[in-house]
């Protein structure tokens, strides 16, 4: 059974940093492209960052240079380091295995101005 469990969300001031983690089980870790998405109230869910099985990463233009996605093979986790956070980064953040129906439960990130 595939499970994705996110952690690390919270409330932070503008300019601050948070690190999200997505612990994956039930899959061969490293075999699939994994991604972080976010959804703000009243808006569509959008991809924030992705990491392919070979390690190639991709980022939304709005977060490039501020966010970093990485795999932690020891923890079977995909992390998202978020620096220089802005109020517009406020959203629920979700972990996802691309090309599957597997999603985490989400973790809330709130950035105050």
C-alpha positions in Angstrom: 0.0 0.0 0.0 1.4 3.3 -1.1 1.5 6.1 1.5 2.8 9.6 1.4 3.0 11.5 4.6 3.9 15.2 4.6 5.3 17.2 7.5 7.0 20.5 8.2 4.4 23.1 7.4 3.6 26.0 9.7 3.4 29.8 10.2 6.4 31.9 9.2 7.0 35.5 8.6 7.8 36.9 5.2 11.5 36.3 4.3 11.6 33.2 6.5 12.2 29.5 5.7 10.5 26.2 6.1 11.5 22.6 5.1 8.8 20.2 4.1 9.3 16.5 4.0 7.3 13.7 2.3 7.9 10.2 3.6 7.1 7.6 1.0 6.3 3.9 1.6 5.0 1.1 -0.5 7.0 2.1 -3.6 10.5 1.5 -4.8 11.9 4.8 -3.7 13.7 6.6 -6.4 11.9 4.8 -9.2 9.4 7.5 -10.0 9.2 11.2 -10.6 7.9 12.9 -7.4 6.6 16.4 -7.0 5.3 19.0 -4.7 2.1 20.8 -5.5 0.3 23.6 -3.7 -3.2 24.9 -3.6 -4.3 28.3 -2.3 -7.9 29.0 -1.4 -9.9 29.7 -4.5 -7.1 28.7 -6.8 -6.2 25.6 -8.8 -3.6 23.2 -7.6 -0.3 23.9 -9.2 3.1 22.1 -9.4 5.8 23.8 -7.4 8.8 21.5 -8.0 9.6 18.0 -9.3 12.5 15.6 -9.2 13.0 12.8 -11.7 14.4 9.3 -11.0 17.7 10.5 -12.4 17.8 13.5 -10.1 16.8 16.2 -12.7 14.8 18.9 -11.0 12.2 21.4 -12.2 10.6 24.4 -10.6 7.7 26.8 -11.2 8.9 30.2 -12.2 7.5 31.7 -9.1 9.7 29.7 -6.8 12.9 29.2 -8.8 15.9 30.3 -6.9 14.1 30.2 -3.6 12.9 26.5 -3.3 15.0 23.4 -3.6 13.6 19.8 -4.0 15.7 16.8 -3.0 15.5 13.1 -2.2 16.7 11.7 1.1 17.3 8.0 0.4 18.0 7.2 4.0 14.6 8.5 5.1 12.8 7.5 1.8 11.6 11.1 1.7 11.4 14.0 -0.8 12.1 17.3 0.9 11.3 20.8 -0.2 13.5 23.5 1.3 11.7 26.9 1.0 13.7 30.1 1.6 12.7 33.7 1.3 9.1 32.9 1.7 6.5 35.4 0.6 2.8 35.8 1.5 1.8 34.5 -1.9 3.5 31.2 -1.0 0.6 30.6 1.5 -1.1 27.4 0.5 -1.7 23.8 1.3 1.3 21.8 0.0 0.9 18.3 -1.3 3.3 15.5 -2.2 2.5 13.5 -5.3 4.0 10.6 -7.3 3.7 11.8 -11.0 1.6 9.7 -13.3 -0.3 8.0 -10.4 -3.2 8.8 -8.3 -1.2 8.9 -5.1 -1.2 12.1 -3.1 -0.3 13.0 0.5 -2.8 14.5 2.9 -1.3 18.0 2.6 0.5 20.3 5.0 -0.4 24.0 5.5 2.1 26.8 4.9 1.2 30.3 6.0 3.4 33.2 5.4 2.6 36.5 7.2 3.6 39.9 5.9 
